[in-house]
Amino acid sequence: MSNEYIINESWTEVKEPEQKYFSDSANDITYKIIGACFDVYNELGRGFAEVVYKDAIEYEFKKRAIFFEREKKYNIKYKDTVLSHYYFADFIVENKVILEIKAQQGVIESHFKQVINYLAVSNSSIGLLINFGETSLKYKRIVLTN
């Protein structure tokens, strides 16, 4: 059985959420994440290093009582062993959504592959790649399907 990955065709410009949802579905969690990132972008704009945006996102998650782990380490298993190399995802949110932050002009193919790798090792099915380095906040939603 092979896994299939779906990547949105184009960048999506984020607009401020109109409603709040409080269920724990992955779709609702991504909605909350994007809302928090929108607030960070409105406050900071572009031009900061990734770590600054990550710190601000952490603040927003705590303020909104969104459970997360930052710089979550994932071991890579190969057959009956764990390899010496591993991945660090920027955030895992509500144990369901991988969040990868960028702060640069243009996101390239390797960034999408990075999120796909994180999805594979974490057994998560949804990832968000959010870029603070453009003239407006941009994101891509990446979905792992079986």
Backbone as a chain_set.jsonl record, in Angstrom:
{"seq": "MSNEYIINESWTEVKEPEQKYFSDSANDITYKIIGACFDVYNELGRGFAEVVYKDAIEYEFKKRAIFFEREKKYNIKYKDTVLSHYYFADFIVENKVILEIKAQQGVIESHFKQVINYLAVSNSSIGLLINFGETSLKYKRIVLTN", "coords": {"N": [[0.848, -1.17, 0.0], [0.694, 2.085, -0.949], [1.466, 5.431, 0.042], [-0.234, 8.478, -0.553], [0.215, 11.835, -1.488], [-1.175, 15.026, -1.133], [-0.906, 18.184, -2.361], [-1.768, 21.515, -2.108], [-2.467, 23.382, -5.05], [-1.712, 26.088, -5.375], [-0.351, 28.921, -3.601], [-2.043, 30.062, -0.735], [-3.649, 32.941, 0.24], [-3.977, 34.224, 3.421], [-6.878, 34.987, 5.167], [-8.495, 36.792, 7.774], [-9.969, 34.739, 10.262], [-13.5, 34.159, 10.366], [-15.209, 32.85, 12.067], [-15.134, 30.966, 15.113], [-14.032, 27.731, 15.855], [-14.315, 24.874, 17.896], [-13.938, 22.137, 18.045], [-12.068, 19.041, 17.99], [-11.19, 18.167, 15.502], [-8.956, 17.533, 12.768], [-9.204, 19.394, 10.696], [-10.369, 21.586, 11.999], [-8.332, 22.161, 13.772], [-6.276, 22.956, 12.039], [-7.44, 25.274, 11.125], [-7.43, 26.836, 13.473], [-4.651, 27.058, 13.829], [-3.864, 28.502, 11.528], [-5.254, 30.867, 12.006], [-3.922, 31.778, 14.319], [-1.37, 32.192, 13.238], [-1.959, 34.164, 11.391], [-2.548, 36.292, 13.122], [0.004, 36.658, 14.233], [1.443, 37.431, 11.947], [0.101, 39.813, 11.313], [0.865, 41.384, 13.463], [3.708, 41.354, 13.48], [4.542, 41.48, 10.806], [6.603, 41.057, 7.871], [10.061, 39.958, 7.536], [11.485, 39.202, 9.781], [13.585, 36.739, 11.454], [13.09, 33.158, 11.232], [12.951, 32.003, 13.819], [11.933, 34.018, 15.439], [9.278, 34.255, 14.576], [8.43, 31.69, 15.286], [8.645, 31.835, 18.084], [6.664, 33.768, 18.573], [4.414, 32.417, 17.613], [4.336, 30.307, 19.41], [3.681, 31.76, 21.729], [1.072, 32.632, 20.974], [-0.239, 30.139, 20.742], [-0.156, 29.236, 23.403], [-1.662, 31.257, 24.653], [-4.133, 30.768, 23.501], [-4.734, 28.31, 24.448], [-3.963, 26.051, 22.975], [-2.77, 22.896, 22.487], [0.595, 21.941, 22.031], [3.768, 20.787, 20.762], [7.044, 21.906, 20.559], [9.743, 21.904, 18.264], [9.791, 19.118, 17.929], [11.187, 15.959, 18.203], [11.75, 13.353, 15.909], [12.424, 10.027, 15.491], [13.898, 7.926, 13.014], [12.855, 4.985, 11.716], [14.187, 1.987, 10.439], [13.629, -0.982, 9.055], [14.464, -3.204, 11.478], [15.682, -1.414, 13.158], [16.645, 1.759, 14.628], [17.573, 4.592, 12.974], [20.58, 6.64, 13.023], [20.223, 9.288, 12.348], [17.756, 11.899, 12.561], [14.6, 13.697, 12.566], [13.487, 17.052, 13.223], [10.521, 18.479, 13.805], [9.046, 21.673, 13.405], [6.69, 22.352, 14.886], [4.318, 20.223, 16.481], [0.955, 20.019, 16.547], [-1.709, 19.646, 18.754], [-1.233, 16.936, 18.715], [-1.721, 16.099, 16.131], [-1.302, 17.69, 13.804], [1.324, 18.643, 11.745], [3.389, 21.432, 11.802], [5.225, 23.533, 9.883], [7.453, 26.177, 9.699], [8.448, 28.902, 7.697], [10.465, 31.685, 6.682], [11.008, 33.335, 4.309], [11.626, 34.544, 0.952], [9.712, 32.957, -1.351], [9.065, 29.516, -1.388], [10.545, 26.387, -1.732], [10.689, 23.238, -3.569], [12.015, 21.348, -1.919], [11.183, 22.065, 0.638], [8.515, 21.24, 0.726], [8.901, 18.495, 0.499], [10.228, 18.083, 2.87], [8.171, 18.479, 4.78], [6.5, 16.358, 4.021], [8.174, 14.205, 4.676], [8.229, 14.558, 7.471], [5.539, 14.04, 8.039], [5.418, 11.347, 7.353], [7.179, 10.085, 9.247], [5.983, 10.773, 11.624], [3.493, 9.714, 11.675], [1.341, 11.346, 11.233], [-1.347, 12.943, 9.453], [-1.824, 15.408, 8.322], [-0.196, 18.337, 7.307], [1.056, 21.657, 7.688], [2.591, 24.149, 5.85], [3.898, 27.139, 6.406], [4.591, 30.385, 5.354], [6.2, 33.25, 6.303], [7.626, 35.108, 4.939], [6.783, 36.521, 2.708], [4.894, 39.088, 0.889], [2.402, 38.883, 1.939], [0.904, 36.709, 4.358], [1.418, 33.332, 3.655], [0.314, 30.001, 2.963], [0.536, 26.419, 2.699], [-1.296, 23.506, 2.596], [-0.723, 20.202, 3.345], [-1.603, 16.943, 2.717], [-1.631, 13.665, 3.829], [-2.699, 10.741, 2.434], [-4.119, 7.471, 2.559]], "CA": [[0.0, 0.0, 0.0], [1.517, 3.297, -0.994], [0.842, 6.65, 0.537], [-0.431, 9.507, -1.551], [0.32, 13.158, -0.899], [-1.897, 16.054, -1.859], [-0.393, 19.514, -2.069], [-2.561, 22.543, -2.79], [-1.83, 23.84, -6.278], [-1.154, 27.429, -5.286], [-0.318, 29.508, -2.266], [-3.306, 30.637, -0.298], [-3.522, 34.138, 1.064], [-4.766, 34.002, 4.616], [-7.782, 36.044, 5.603], [-8.822, 36.626, 9.189], [-11.1, 33.826, 10.474], [-14.75, 34.816, 10.691], [-15.852, 32.127, 13.146], [-14.25, 30.14, 15.913], [-14.468, 26.35, 16.0], [-13.661, 24.34, 19.067], [-13.824, 20.681, 18.049], [-10.688, 18.586, 17.879], [-10.882, 17.574, 14.21], [-7.739, 18.077, 12.152], [-9.562, 20.598, 9.939], [-10.551, 22.685, 12.945], [-7.012, 22.495, 14.319], [-5.557, 23.752, 11.035], [-8.091, 26.583, 11.135], [-6.899, 27.545, 14.64], [-3.232, 27.35, 13.563], [-3.79, 29.575, 10.538], [-5.7, 32.077, 12.692], [-2.826, 32.237, 15.184], [-0.302, 32.688, 12.364], [-2.451, 35.426, 10.845], [-2.341, 37.308, 14.158], [1.449, 36.903, 14.319], [1.849, 38.202, 10.773], [-0.453, 41.174, 11.446], [1.614, 42.116, 14.486], [5.142, 41.456, 13.173], [4.837, 41.677, 9.388], [7.663, 40.175, 7.368], [11.413, 40.466, 7.701], [12.162, 38.619, 10.935], [14.088, 35.368, 11.335], [12.102, 32.118, 11.551], [12.844, 31.764, 15.255], [11.069, 35.062, 16.005], [7.898, 33.839, 14.289], [8.148, 30.51, 16.112], [8.413, 32.317, 19.451], [5.364, 34.44, 18.601], [3.393, 31.371, 17.455], [4.272, 29.631, 20.709], [2.909, 32.658, 22.596], [-0.336, 32.569, 20.551], [-0.788, 28.824, 21.099], [-0.367, 29.215, 24.86], [-2.76, 32.183, 24.935], [-5.377, 30.17, 23.004], [-4.84, 26.965, 25.035], [-3.766, 25.044, 21.93], [-1.689, 22.007, 22.89], [1.621, 21.804, 20.995], [5.159, 20.508, 21.119], [7.928, 22.651, 19.664], [10.983, 21.199, 17.918], [9.527, 17.71, 18.261], [12.16, 15.05, 17.591], [11.22, 12.107, 15.364], [13.405, 9.035, 15.068], [13.59, 7.278, 11.744], [13.013, 3.529, 11.834], [14.482, 1.254, 9.216], [13.509, -2.405, 9.377], [14.407, -3.481, 12.919], [16.59, -0.511, 13.868], [16.408, 3.207, 14.562], [18.746, 5.208, 12.36], [21.234, 7.649, 13.858], [19.707, 10.616, 11.985], [16.368, 12.112, 12.965], [13.999, 14.955, 12.142], [12.845, 17.927, 14.199], [9.426, 19.269, 13.247], [8.921, 22.947, 14.128], [5.616, 22.161, 15.852], [3.238, 19.257, 16.299], [-0.158, 20.694, 17.221], [-2.785, 18.745, 19.196], [-0.799, 15.58, 18.333], [-2.335, 15.742, 14.848], [-0.912, 18.511, 12.653], [2.704, 19.102, 11.662], [3.476, 22.826, 11.369], [6.575, 23.922, 9.484], [7.5, 27.62, 9.506], [9.498, 29.48, 6.868], [10.464, 33.154, 6.648], [11.865, 33.645, 3.166], [10.948, 34.754, -0.321], [9.551, 31.724, -2.118], [9.312, 28.22, -0.763], [10.956, 25.501, -2.821], [10.263, 21.833, -3.539], [12.58, 20.617, -0.776], [10.386, 22.362, 1.831], [7.356, 20.347, 0.687], [9.402, 17.155, 0.799], [10.529, 18.089, 4.298], [6.906, 18.259, 5.487], [6.074, 14.993, 3.71], [8.986, 13.316, 5.514], [7.741, 14.693, 8.847], [4.267, 13.324, 8.115], [5.691, 9.909, 7.311], [7.784, 9.576, 10.484], [5.149, 11.099, 12.782], [2.181, 9.081, 11.496], [0.313, 12.38, 11.11], [-1.865, 12.965, 8.089], [-1.94, 16.773, 7.812], [0.883, 19.269, 7.606], [0.949, 23.025, 7.185], [3.832, 24.859, 5.568], [3.494, 28.541, 6.459], [5.702, 31.272, 5.03], [6.063, 34.628, 6.762], [8.583, 35.928, 4.216], [6.192, 37.125, 1.514], [4.179, 40.34, 1.148], [1.269, 38.499, 2.78], [1.098, 35.371, 4.915], [1.066, 32.286, 2.693], [0.408, 28.647, 3.508], [0.168, 25.244, 1.92], [-1.756, 22.376, 3.396], [-0.237, 18.957, 2.741], [-2.398, 15.882, 3.292], [-1.205, 12.292, 3.563], [-3.839, 9.837, 2.353], [-3.729, 6.046, 2.371]], "C": [[0.891, 1.228, 0.0], [0.727, 4.483, -0.469], [0.771, 7.665, -0.592], [-0.394, 10.853, -0.85], [-0.419, 14.16, -1.769], [-1.337, 17.399, -1.412], [-1.264, 20.505, -2.825], [-1.774, 23.089, -3.963], [-1.142, 25.195, -6.137], [-1.151, 27.905, -3.844], [-1.672, 30.11, -1.972], [-3.014, 31.841, 0.561], [-4.476, 33.992, 2.232], [-5.617, 35.234, 4.907], [-8.169, 35.757, 7.041], [-10.031, 35.713, 9.337], [-12.349, 34.605, 10.889], [-15.46, 34.146, 11.857], [-14.806, 31.346, 13.904], [-14.852, 28.747, 16.009], [-13.679, 25.72, 17.126], [-13.613, 22.821, 19.106], [-12.371, 20.301, 17.82], [-10.381, 17.947, 16.529], [-9.643, 18.247, 13.62], [-8.042, 19.341, 11.357], [-9.725, 21.794, 10.859], [-9.218, 23.119, 13.55], [-6.226, 23.331, 13.312], [-6.144, 25.163, 10.964], [-7.55, 27.425, 12.287], [-5.441, 27.961, 14.417], [-3.103, 28.537, 12.613], [-4.234, 30.896, 11.164], [-4.617, 32.656, 13.577], [-1.699, 32.835, 14.341], [-0.693, 34.02, 11.721], [-2.235, 36.558, 11.86], [-0.859, 37.66, 14.303], [1.899, 37.767, 13.149], [1.337, 39.642, 10.851], [0.356, 42.01, 12.427], [3.065, 42.371, 14.053], [5.438, 41.822, 11.72], [5.907, 40.704, 8.925], [9.022, 40.772, 7.705], [12.166, 39.904, 8.892], [12.689, 37.225, 10.614], [12.988, 34.39, 11.732], [11.882, 31.97, 13.047], [11.95, 32.801, 15.928], [9.603, 34.699, 15.782], [7.512, 32.619, 15.125], [7.87, 30.91, 17.558], [7.038, 32.961, 19.57], [4.221, 33.434, 18.454], [3.24, 30.607, 18.768], [3.447, 30.462, 21.693], [1.415, 32.56, 22.268], [-0.972, 31.233, 20.924], [-1.071, 28.746, 22.593], [-1.57, 30.074, 25.235], [-4.111, 31.568, 24.566], [-5.615, 28.761, 23.556], [-4.826, 25.878, 23.96], [-2.567, 24.2, 22.335], [-0.707, 21.839, 21.732], [2.92, 21.312, 21.618], [6.01, 21.22, 20.087], [9.22, 21.879, 19.491], [10.89, 19.73, 18.325], [10.489, 16.818, 17.473], [11.462, 13.766, 17.145], [12.372, 11.219, 14.926], [12.945, 8.407, 13.767], [13.898, 5.79, 11.887], [13.267, 2.935, 10.464], [14.551, -0.221, 9.582], [13.453, -2.596, 10.888], [15.325, -2.562, 13.729], [16.11, 0.945, 13.768], [17.692, 3.833, 14.048], [19.309, 6.315, 13.243], [20.77, 9.07, 13.539], [18.229, 10.705, 12.348], [15.901, 13.461, 12.44], [13.501, 15.732, 13.347], [11.768, 18.715, 13.462], [9.308, 20.557, 14.062], [7.881, 22.834, 15.237], [4.814, 20.926, 15.478], [2.105, 19.8, 17.158], [-1.28, 19.69, 17.489], [-2.501, 17.29, 18.804], [-1.343, 15.135, 16.975], [-1.734, 16.451, 13.639], [0.546, 18.927, 12.785], [2.687, 20.531, 11.125], [4.935, 23.163, 11.107], [6.554, 25.394, 9.102], [8.69, 27.994, 8.624], [9.357, 30.998, 6.912], [11.409, 33.597, 5.549], [11.013, 33.912, 1.937], [10.901, 33.421, -1.047], [9.919, 30.482, -1.335], [9.567, 27.24, -1.902], [10.527, 24.059, -2.563], [10.784, 21.084, -2.315], [11.812, 20.894, 0.512], [9.134, 21.489, 1.89], [7.773, 18.924, 1.05], [9.726, 17.015, 2.278], [9.261, 17.809, 5.102], [6.391, 16.846, 5.236], [6.864, 13.984, 4.54], [8.526, 13.364, 6.969], [6.421, 13.953, 9.027], [4.502, 11.816, 8.174], [6.236, 9.387, 8.635], [6.91, 9.821, 11.709], [3.814, 10.362, 12.78], [1.044, 10.095, 11.543], [-0.165, 12.401, 9.67], [-1.953, 14.37, 7.492], [-0.749, 17.606, 8.26], [0.562, 20.634, 7.032], [2.346, 23.588, 7.009], [3.449, 26.327, 5.455], [4.724, 29.416, 6.268], [5.377, 32.707, 5.421], [6.916, 35.592, 5.939], [8.066, 36.607, 2.964], [5.473, 38.429, 1.888], [2.874, 40.113, 1.905], [1.562, 37.09, 3.291], [0.613, 34.34, 3.907], [1.177, 30.932, 3.376], [0.04, 27.608, 2.468], [-0.221, 24.157, 2.906], [-1.358, 21.108, 2.654], [-0.919, 17.819, 3.471], [-1.85, 14.531, 2.862], [-2.446, 11.424, 3.549], [-3.333, 8.418, 2.125], [-4.32, 5.487, 1.128]], "O": [[1.749, 1.379, 0.869], [-0.501, 4.525, -0.532], [1.627, 7.691, -1.476], [-0.913, 10.996, 0.257], [-0.3, 14.141, -2.994], [-1.305, 17.703, -0.219], [-1.478, 20.364, -4.029], [-0.555, 23.243, -3.885], [-0.087, 25.413, -6.733], [-1.851, 27.365, -2.988], [-2.356, 30.606, -2.867], [-2.224, 31.769, 1.501], [-5.65, 33.67, 2.048], [-5.132, 36.366, 4.892], [-8.17, 34.604, 7.473], [-11.019, 35.882, 8.623], [-12.276, 35.569, 11.65], [-16.231, 34.793, 12.566], [-13.715, 31.093, 13.393], [-16.056, 28.603, 16.223], [-12.492, 26.006, 17.29], [-13.267, 22.263, 20.147], [-11.544, 21.151, 17.491], [-9.383, 17.235, 16.419], [-9.332, 19.393, 13.944], [-7.23, 20.267, 11.34], [-9.272, 22.894, 10.54], [-9.004, 24.303, 13.808], [-5.581, 24.309, 13.689], [-5.413, 26.133, 10.765], [-7.245, 28.602, 12.099], [-5.043, 29.072, 14.769], [-2.329, 29.462, 12.862], [-3.645, 31.938, 10.879], [-4.405, 33.869, 13.598], [-1.139, 33.872, 14.699], [0.151, 34.896, 11.533], [-1.793, 37.648, 11.496], [-0.51, 38.828, 14.475], [2.65, 38.725, 13.333], [2.053, 40.579, 10.498], [0.513, 43.215, 12.235], [3.586, 43.471, 14.236], [6.479, 42.415, 11.435], [6.093, 39.645, 9.526], [9.126, 41.931, 8.106], [13.374, 40.109, 9.004], [12.288, 36.61, 9.626], [12.07, 34.742, 12.473], [10.745, 31.827, 13.496], [11.271, 32.479, 16.904], [8.784, 34.822, 16.693], [6.386, 32.532, 15.615], [6.954, 30.376, 18.184], [6.324, 32.733, 20.547], [3.18, 33.578, 19.095], [2.122, 30.301, 19.182], [2.606, 29.92, 22.409], [0.589, 32.422, 23.17], [-2.118, 31.196, 21.372], [-2.117, 28.241, 23.001], [-2.402, 29.662, 26.044], [-5.114, 31.816, 25.236], [-6.581, 28.097, 23.178], [-5.582, 24.909, 24.031], [-1.468, 24.726, 22.507], [-1.117, 21.621, 20.592], [3.135, 21.409, 22.826], [5.739, 21.15, 18.888], [9.733, 21.277, 20.435], [11.784, 19.184, 18.972], [10.589, 16.91, 16.25], [10.689, 13.17, 17.895], [13.193, 11.609, 14.096], [11.752, 8.366, 13.464], [15.034, 5.391, 12.143], [12.653, 3.322, 9.469], [15.431, -0.647, 10.33], [12.479, -2.186, 11.519], [15.702, -2.892, 14.853], [15.279, 1.289, 12.927], [18.766, 3.63, 14.615], [18.612, 6.859, 14.099], [20.909, 9.964, 14.374], [17.541, 9.688, 12.429], [16.692, 14.261, 11.938], [13.137, 15.147, 14.367], [12.077, 19.527, 12.59], [9.456, 20.529, 15.283], [8.152, 23.178, 16.387], [4.649, 20.619, 14.297], [2.276, 20.014, 18.358], [-1.738, 18.986, 16.589], [-3.428, 16.509, 18.589], [-1.419, 13.938, 16.697], [-1.665, 15.868, 12.557], [0.955, 19.489, 13.8], [2.046, 20.809, 10.112], [5.774, 23.084, 12.005], [5.739, 25.817, 8.282], [9.792, 27.469, 8.788], [8.271, 31.528, 7.147], [12.471, 34.161, 5.813], [9.836, 33.553, 1.886], [11.942, 32.825, -1.325], [10.97, 30.421, -0.697], [8.875, 27.269, -2.919], [10.063, 23.716, -1.475], [10.064, 20.27, -1.736], [11.786, 20.041, 1.399], [8.731, 21.048, 2.966], [7.088, 18.237, 1.808], [9.522, 15.955, 2.868], [9.282, 16.983, 6.014], [5.892, 16.203, 6.16], [6.296, 13.019, 5.05], [8.443, 12.327, 7.627], [6.206, 13.309, 10.053], [3.862, 11.105, 8.948], [5.792, 8.338, 9.102], [7.075, 9.15, 12.727], [3.087, 10.385, 13.773], [-0.091, 9.741, 11.86], [0.532, 11.931, 8.77], [-2.136, 14.513, 6.283], [-0.351, 17.584, 9.425], [-0.12, 20.749, 6.014], [3.18, 23.51, 7.911], [2.755, 26.719, 4.517], [5.753, 29.227, 6.917], [4.411, 33.298, 4.938], [6.923, 36.789, 6.223], [8.844, 37.212, 2.228], [5.448, 38.822, 3.055], [2.304, 41.057, 2.452], [2.377, 36.37, 2.715], [-0.486, 34.467, 3.367], [2.018, 30.731, 4.252], [-0.666, 27.883, 1.498], [0.45, 23.931, 3.913], [-1.634, 20.967, 1.463], [-0.835, 17.723, 4.696], [-1.633, 14.285, 1.676], [-3.174, 11.37, 4.54], [-2.256, 8.206, 1.569], [-4.102, 4.317, 0.813]]}, "num_chains": 1, "name": "protein.A"}
